[in-house]
Amino acid sequence: MKKVFLLPLIITLAVGLVFGGCGEPTTPTEPTTPTTPTAPAEPIKPIELSFASVEPTVSGMHKCYEEWANKVMDQTQGKVKITIYPSSSLSATPEMWASVTGGVCDIGITGNTVEDKRCPLTSGFTSDAHVPTGLPGLYLWEDLFDEFPEIRAEFQEVKILFPFVATGPSFHTINKIVRVPDDIKGMKIVGTGKWLEYVDYAGASPVNLPPPEWYTALDRGLTEGLIMTYNAMEIFGTTELFKYHSDACLSPSVMFVFMNLDEWNSLSPDIQRVFEDIKPWASEEFTKHTAALSNEIMGECQDLGHTVYHPTAEEINLWDSVCGAPMTRKWIEETEALGKPATEVYEGLVRLVGKYTK
């Protein structure tokens, strides 16, 4: 009986040995050669671009520049790094165009009121046409730029990365309010660029100084007022010196963040596309920011007990006749003498103002 019970067990073990392979002799395993660890890939070194700014790091505009630079870096997947050099540390406004084209910096910022000699047609944007501020002013500029190849030709040696429209200037004064041109006659008014020509027509004495020197000139009584945007007044620390603020009845300026053309051409098409894709966002965001910041600072001035004055329609007409119209006529005559179609540009400007102020 025991043999009967053992037989199935023996058969089971035999089958297991056959199908399990355990009955085959094992072949000794060859020793493996240790593999050398693969070195990590070298990180891609980004293209480094320098951006010369006149804004201090505490300004709202500097934060806008940082946001734009970060967006470029993100959307190029780290291939482009833009380093911002604030407070005119790399280039001041009057030298900005030469600094960018000469390779001192890769990117800079300028405006039509500064480049009135180099870009005379563009300078007419600030005139007695009363271009609106904010996004309507930006869209107006874009239409004007698209309509006139002669304006586009003024920027052929640089690459405009994006434009934006700043607010118009105001008079900021220490001892008296400015309502009409006679109120400013004989006063020493500090500022920069084309706006000083405007105060000259009013009979004031224009004082051309770079922004870092405004505070000292005003504080020491060397000048009695400033013609400039609220934003710039605040950025360069002069707000506390004034008691009065009044609109200067001039169109806003158009600003340009622009790049060295050779540096632009050296970028690959995919990187250039990122800059172009970001351009509409940057133009609108910077334009909205400057308008909102101007209103905010105006409110702060009122909270400080300053007088903020907005001229009446009759006073605006008076400013136009005494200052705006003569300045515009001079611009047309001088620009036409250069063989440039200033009359057509001005007429186009007026037509577009009608379109965007309805």
C-alpha positions in Angstrom: 0.0 0.0 0.0 2.8 2.4 0.7 4.1 1.9 -2.8 0.7 3.0 -4.2 0.9 6.3 -2.3 4.5 7.0 -3.1 4.1 6.6 -6.9 2.0 9.8 -7.5 4.5 11.8 -5.4 7.4 10.6 -7.4 5.7 11.4 -10.7 4.8 14.9 -9.5 8.4 15.7 -8.5 9.7 14.4 -11.9 7.3 16.6 -13.8 8.3 19.6 -11.7 11.9 19.0 -12.4 11.4 18.8 -16.2 9.2 21.9 -16.6 11.1 23.9 -14.0 14.4 23.3 -15.8 15.9 22.4 -12.5 17.2 19.2 -14.1 19.5 21.1 -16.5 23.0 22.0 -15.4 23.4 25.7 -14.7 25.9 27.8 -16.8 28.1 30.0 -14.7 27.2 33.7 -15.1 29.9 35.8 -16.8 31.1 38.6 -14.5 29.6 42.0 -15.6 31.9 45.0 -16.5 31.0 48.0 -14.3 29.5 50.8 -16.3 30.9 54.3 -16.1 28.2 56.8 -14.8 27.0 59.2 -17.6 28.0 62.8 -16.8 25.0 65.2 -16.5 24.3 67.3 -19.5 25.8 70.8 -19.4 23.0 73.4 -18.7 22.3 75.6 -21.7 23.9 79.0 -21.3 21.3 81.7 -21.9 21.8 84.6 -24.3 22.4 87.5 -21.9 21.0 90.9 -22.9 21.5 94.2 -21.0 18.6 96.7 -20.6 19.5 100.3 -19.8 16.8 102.0 -17.8 16.5 105.4 -16.2 14.0 104.2 -13.6 15.1 103.4 -10.0 14.4 100.0 -8.6 11.6 101.3 -6.3 9.5 102.6 -9.3 6.5 100.9 -10.6 7.9 101.0 -14.1 11.0 99.0 -13.0 8.7 96.3 -11.8 7.0 96.3 -15.2 10.4 95.9 -16.9 11.1 92.9 -14.6 7.8 91.3 -15.4 8.5 91.7 -19.1 12.1 90.3 -18.8 10.8 87.3 -16.8 8.1 86.6 -19.4 10.8 86.6 -22.1 12.9 84.2 -20.1 10.0 81.9 -19.4 8.7 81.8 -22.9 12.2 81.2 -24.4 12.6 78.3 -21.9 15.5 80.0 -20.3 17.3 80.7 -23.6 17.3 84.5 -23.0 18.1 86.4 -19.8 17.6 90.2 -19.7 19.5 92.0 -17.0 18.1 95.5 -16.1 20.5 98.3 -15.2 18.4 100.9 -13.4 18.8 104.6 -12.5 20.8 105.5 -15.6 23.7 103.3 -14.4 24.4 102.1 -17.9 23.0 105.0 -20.0 21.1 108.3 -19.4 18.1 109.3 -21.5 19.9 111.8 -23.9 22.5 109.2 -24.8 20.2 106.2 -24.9 19.9 105.9 -28.7 23.7 106.1 -29.2 24.2 103.6 -26.3 22.0 101.0 -27.9 23.2 101.5 -31.5 26.8 101.7 -30.4 26.6 98.4 -28.3 27.0 100.0 -24.9 23.8 98.1 -24.0 21.5 95.8 -26.0 18.2 97.3 -25.0 17.1 100.8 -24.0 14.1 103.0 -23.6 13.4 106.4 -25.2 10.5 108.6 -26.3 9.3 110.8 -29.1 9.9 114.0 -27.1 13.6 113.0 -26.6 14.3 111.9 -30.2 12.7 114.9 -31.9 15.8 115.6 -34.0 16.5 111.9 -34.9 12.8 111.0 -35.4 11.1 114.3 -36.4 7.9 112.9 -37.8 7.4 110.8 -34.7 8.0 113.8 -32.5 4.8 115.3 -33.9 2.8 112.8 -31.8 3.1 115.3 -28.9 1.3 118.3 -30.3 -1.8 120.4 -30.0 -3.8 117.5 -31.6 -4.7 116.3 -28.0 -4.0 112.6 -28.5 -5.9 110.6 -25.8 -3.9 108.8 -23.1 -4.3 105.1 -22.2 -5.2 102.4 -24.7 -6.9 104.7 -27.2 -3.7 106.6 -27.5 -1.7 103.4 -28.0 -4.1 102.2 -30.7 -3.9 105.6 -32.4 -0.1 105.4 -32.4 -0.2 101.9 -33.9 -2.5 103.1 -36.7 -0.3 106.1 -37.4 2.8 103.9 -37.5 1.2 101.4 -39.9 -0.1 104.2 -42.2 3.1 106.1 -42.7 6.2 104.3 -44.0 8.1 107.5 -43.5 7.6 107.1 -39.7 8.7 103.5 -39.8 11.8 104.5 -41.7 12.9 106.7 -38.7 13.5 103.5 -36.7 15.3 101.5 -39.5 18.6 101.3 -37.6 17.0 99.8 -34.4 14.4 97.2 -33.6 11.4 98.4 -31.6 10.5 95.6 -29.2 7.4 97.4 -28.1 5.9 100.9 -27.8 3.6 102.2 -25.1 1.9 105.5 -24.5 2.7 107.5 -21.4 0.5 110.3 -19.9 0.8 113.9 -21.0 2.9 116.4 -18.9 1.6 118.6 -16.1 3.0 121.7 -14.5 4.2 121.0 -10.9 4.9 124.3 -9.1 6.0 125.4 -5.7 4.6 128.8 -5.0 1.6 129.4 -7.3 -0.9 127.6 -9.4 -0.7 127.7 -13.2 -4.1 128.1 -14.9 -3.2 130.1 -18.1 0.0 130.9 -20.0 0.4 134.3 -18.2 0.7 132.5 -14.9 3.9 130.8 -15.9 5.5 133.8 -17.7 8.9 134.7 -16.3 9.1 131.5 -14.2 12.1 129.1 -14.4 10.7 125.7 -15.3 12.9 122.6 -15.3 12.3 119.5 -17.5 13.7 117.7 -20.5 13.0 117.3 -24.2 10.4 118.9 -26.4 8.2 120.0 -23.5 10.6 122.8 -22.7 9.9 124.3 -26.0 6.2 124.5 -25.0 7.0 126.5 -21.8 9.2 128.8 -23.9 6.2 129.9 -26.0 4.5 130.8 -22.7 7.3 133.2 -21.8 8.8 131.0 -19.1 12.6 130.3 -18.9 13.1 126.6 -19.7 15.9 124.8 -17.7 17.1 121.6 -19.3 18.4 119.2 -16.6 18.5 115.4 -16.3 16.0 113.9 -13.9 18.6 113.2 -11.1 19.3 116.9 -10.9 15.6 118.1 -10.6 15.3 117.8 -6.8 18.4 119.9 -6.1 17.5 122.6 -8.6 14.0 122.9 -7.2 14.9 122.6 -3.5 17.6 125.4 -3.8 15.2 127.7 -5.6 17.2 127.6 -8.9 13.9 126.7 -10.6 10.3 127.2 -9.6 8.5 124.4 -11.3 8.6 121.2 -13.3 6.9 120.2 -16.6 6.7 116.5 -16.5 4.3 113.5 -16.0 3.1 112.7 -12.5 5.0 109.4 -12.7 8.3 111.0 -13.4 7.7 113.7 -10.7 7.1 110.9 -8.2 9.9 108.6 -9.4 12.6 111.2 -8.9 11.4 112.2 -5.5 10.2 115.8 -6.1 6.5 115.4 -5.1 7.1 116.8 -1.6 8.5 120.1 -3.0 5.3 121.1 -4.8 1.9 122.5 -3.7 0.3 122.9 -7.1 -0.3 120.7 -10.1 -2.0 121.6 -13.4 -2.5 119.9 -16.7 -0.2 121.3 -19.4 -2.8 120.7 -22.2 -0.4 118.7 -24.4 -0.7 115.3 -26.0 1.0 112.4 -24.3 4.3 111.0 -25.4 5.0 107.6 -27.0 7.8 105.5 -25.5 9.9 102.8 -27.1 11.7 99.9 -25.7 14.2 99.2 -28.5 17.1 96.9 -29.3 20.4 97.0 -31.1 19.6 95.8 -34.6 22.7 93.6 -35.1 21.9 91.9 -31.8 18.3 91.4 -32.9 19.4 89.9 -36.2 21.6 87.5 -34.4 18.7 85.9 -32.5 17.2 82.7 -33.9 13.7 82.9 -35.5 12.1 81.1 -32.6 13.5 83.6 -30.1 12.5 86.5 -32.2 9.0 85.1 -32.4 8.8 85.1 -28.6 9.6 88.8 -28.5 6.9 89.5 -31.2 4.3 87.4 -29.4 4.9 89.2 -26.2 4.8 92.7 -27.9 1.0 93.3 -27.8 0.8 92.3 -24.1 3.7 94.5 -23.2 2.4 97.6 -25.1 -1.0 97.3 -23.5 0.2 96.5 -19.9 2.8 99.3 -19.9 0.2 101.8 -21.3 -2.4 100.8 -18.7 0.1 100.9 -15.9 1.3 104.4 -16.7 -2.3 105.7 -16.8 -3.3 104.0 -13.6 -0.1 105.1 -11.8 -0.6 108.7 -12.9 -4.1 108.8 -11.4 -2.9 107.1 -8.2 -0.1 109.8 -7.7 -2.6 112.5 -8.5 -4.8 111.2 -5.7 -1.8 111.1 -3.4 -1.1 114.7 -4.1 -4.7 115.6 -3.2 -4.4 113.6 0.0 -1.3 115.7 0.9 -3.3 118.9 0.5 -1.9 119.9 -2.9 -4.1 121.7 -5.4 -4.7 119.7 -8.6 -6.1 121.8 -11.3 -7.7 120.8 -14.6 -8.0 123.7 -17.1 -11.4 124.6 -18.5 -12.2 124.3 -22.2 -11.6 128.0 -22.7 -8.2 127.8 -20.9 -7.2 124.8 -23.0 -8.0 126.8 -26.2 -5.8 129.6 -24.8 -2.9 127.2 -24.2 -3.3 125.9 -27.7 -3.2 129.3 -29.3 -0.3 130.6 -27.2 1.9 127.5 -27.0 0.5 124.4 -28.7 -0.3 125.8 -32.1 3.0 127.8 -32.6 5.0 124.7 -31.5 3.1 122.5 -33.9 3.5 125.0 -36.8 7.2 125.2 -36.1 7.5 121.4 -36.1 5.6 121.2 -39.5 7.8 123.8 -41.1 11.1 122.4 -39.9 10.2 118.8 -40.7 8.8 119.7 -44.1 12.2 121.5 -44.8 13.8 118.1 -44.3 11.7 116.7 -47.1 9.4 114.8 -44.7 5.6 114.8 -45.0 4.8 116.5 -41.7 1.6 118.1 -42.9 0.2 114.7 -44.0 1.3 113.1 -40.7 -0.4 115.9 -38.7 -3.6 115.6 -40.7 -3.5 111.8 -40.1 -3.0 112.4 -36.4 -6.0 114.8 -36.2 -8.1 112.3 -38.1 -7.2 109.5 -35.8 -7.8 111.6 -32.7 -11.4 112.0 -34.0 -11.6 108.2 -34.4 -10.4 107.4 -30.9 -12.1 110.1 -29.0 -15.7 109.5 -30.1 
